[in-house]
Amino acid sequence: MRSHEDPIAMRHSFMEVLEANATSSAELRHLRDHCLDPGKYYFHILHWLAFFPASHLWFVDGVKLQLQPVAEMNKLQQFLGVTFFNYSSLIAYVNNTLVVYIKNTVDAGC
């Protein structure tokens, strides 16, 4: 949360967040819960692992996909073993905005 400059995280040390308890402020307890909660994907992944081996799952880092969409799509294609498609002809950055070209139209701000 500090990397996002969250004001509550900036006022407390990591240990203070971890040790927050019932006597701590509500905002600090909320931050602790947010940091320690595995997220909803965790439970879905556990369910999927009951049916598929981990080697069949591919996880995409949303930040990397946003910053390097072509490279991330290339990794996904390699993982899937599909015919390579050159996304660099469809995806570009214009004035620091991700632009995806679809069927001769432009969808900016994806």
C-alpha positions in Angstrom: 0.0 0.0 0.0 3.0 2.3 0.5 3.8 1.9 -3.1 0.4 3.4 -3.9 1.1 6.2 -1.3 -1.9 5.2 0.7 -2.1 7.9 3.4 -2.9 5.4 6.2 0.0 3.1 5.1 2.3 6.1 5.0 1.5 6.9 8.7 2.2 3.4 10.0 5.0 0.9 9.8 4.5 -2.5 8.3 4.6 -4.1 11.8 2.0 -1.6 13.1 -0.3 -2.7 10.2 0.3 -6.4 10.9 -0.2 -6.0 14.7 -3.4 -4.0 14.3 -6.1 -5.3 16.7 -9.6 -4.4 18.1 -8.1 -1.4 19.9 -6.6 0.0 16.7 -8.4 2.6 14.5 -10.9 1.3 12.1 -8.9 2.5 9.2 -5.8 0.7 10.4 -7.7 -2.6 10.9 -9.2 -2.2 7.4 -5.7 -1.7 5.9 -4.5 -4.8 7.8 -7.4 -6.9 6.5 -6.8 -5.6 2.9 -3.1 -6.5 3.1 -3.6 -9.9 4.6 -6.7 -11.0 2.7 -5.7 -13.4 0.0 -8.3 -12.0 -2.3 -11.2 -13.6 -4.1 -9.0 -15.1 -6.8 -7.3 -17.3 -4.2 -10.5 -19.2 -3.5 -11.2 -19.6 -7.3 -7.7 -20.9 -7.9 -8.0 -23.5 -5.1 -11.2 -24.7 -6.8 -9.6 -24.8 -10.2 -6.6 -26.8 -8.8 -9.0 -29.5 -7.8 -9.7 -30.1 -11.5 -6.6 -28.9 -13.3 -2.8 -29.2 -12.5 -1.1 -26.0 -11.7 1.0 -26.3 -14.9 -2.3 -25.8 -16.9 -3.0 -22.4 -15.3 -1.5 -19.1 -16.5 -1.5 -16.0 -14.4 -1.3 -12.5 -16.0 0.1 -9.6 -14.0 -2.3 -6.8 -14.8 0.3 -4.1 -14.5 2.7 -5.9 -16.9 -0.2 -6.4 -19.3 -1.0 -2.7 -19.2 2.7 -1.6 -19.6 3.9 -4.3 -22.0 0.8 -5.8 -23.6 2.6 -7.2 -26.7 5.2 -9.0 -24.6 2.6 -10.4 -22.2 0.4 -11.6 -25.1 3.4 -13.3 -26.6 4.0 -15.1 -23.4 0.4 -16.2 -23.2 0.5 -17.5 -26.8 3.6 -19.5 -26.1 2.1 -21.0 -23.0 -1.1 -22.0 -24.9 0.9 -23.3 -27.8 -1.3 -21.5 -30.4 -0.2 -20.1 -33.7 1.7 -16.9 -33.1 -0.2 -13.7 -33.8 1.7 -10.4 -34.0 -0.1 -8.1 -31.5 2.4 -5.3 -32.2 0.4 -4.4 -35.3 -2.8 -3.9 -33.2 -1.6 -2.5 -29.9 0.3 0.8 -29.5 0.8 3.6 -27.1 -0.1 7.1 -28.3 0.7 10.0 -25.9 1.1 7.5 -23.0 -2.3 6.0 -23.6 -2.8 2.4 -24.6 -4.6 2.1 -27.9 -6.0 -1.1 -29.3 -6.9 -1.2 -33.0 -9.9 -3.3 -33.8 -11.4 -3.8 -37.2 -10.2 -0.5 -38.6 -11.5 1.4 -35.5 -9.5 2.7 -32.6 -10.5 2.1 -28.9 -8.3 4.4 -26.9 -7.8 4.3 -23.1 -8.1 0.5 -22.6 
